[in-house]
Amino acid sequence: MIALGAIAGTRLLGRRLARHGWGTSDDASTIAMIAVPAGVIGARLYHVITDWERFDGRLIDTVKIWKGGLGIWGGVAVGVVVGVVVARRRGLGIANTLTAVAPALPLAQAIGRWGNWFNQELFGRPTTLPWGLEIDARHLPDGYELGTLFHPTFLYESLGCLSLVVLLVQLERRRALRPGLLFLCYTSGYTVLRFFVEGLRIDDAKSAGGLRLNQWTSLVVFGVSVLLLVVVARRSTPAPDAQPDLPAQPD
């Protein structure tokens, strides 16, 4: 599912680059061929670092990615940085590339999240809602009876990411944003979504102050994103008392 998400995101990136005249579909494919594997490595590193006690003394397990364990924050951070480097080497503008990839990332995430359904993992607390998820005995957490329904948090996040794709595209059409700002809108929107979805999950995770690690990460990324949006917006807005330069009048 991650691979399918990457393919869909790459196609959308290519179309957006071509439509804006910023690049081509070949540029998108070249970026993805390097950035996607880098993102997977970054996602694995994030998981290993934040859950080091699971790997302490068993270093060989750190590379067993087929047994699960990917952190989205590491994936986005490393994947985007590497993608920007590749884009720059191909002569693409960094800000334009970030704008083009903004809705492509949540599209890829929306598709990739369905891997959690196949693996019966990362679901939320029990619920009586009609769309509750039933887990088989092999994957049922300790302390819960067979037949218990759980919040399908992967579904919530997938639908939320698809909604974010639509919002970003509509925002771009209705607002004249400076290149690069749409990417900050993506990070702001996704962190809000992830904060609430993360609060429903019951899988083991580090926590502090009543919040899970990924919730704290969401708060930090959201704060930085909003701060940058405000700073850039202020720099883009002329002072209220600013007057346009007038041509000099003859004596």
Beta strands, then each sheet from edge to edge (+ up, - down):
strand 1: 133-134
strand 2: 149-150
strand 3: 207-208
strand 4: 211-212
sheet 1: 1+ 2-
sheet 2: 3+ 4-
end
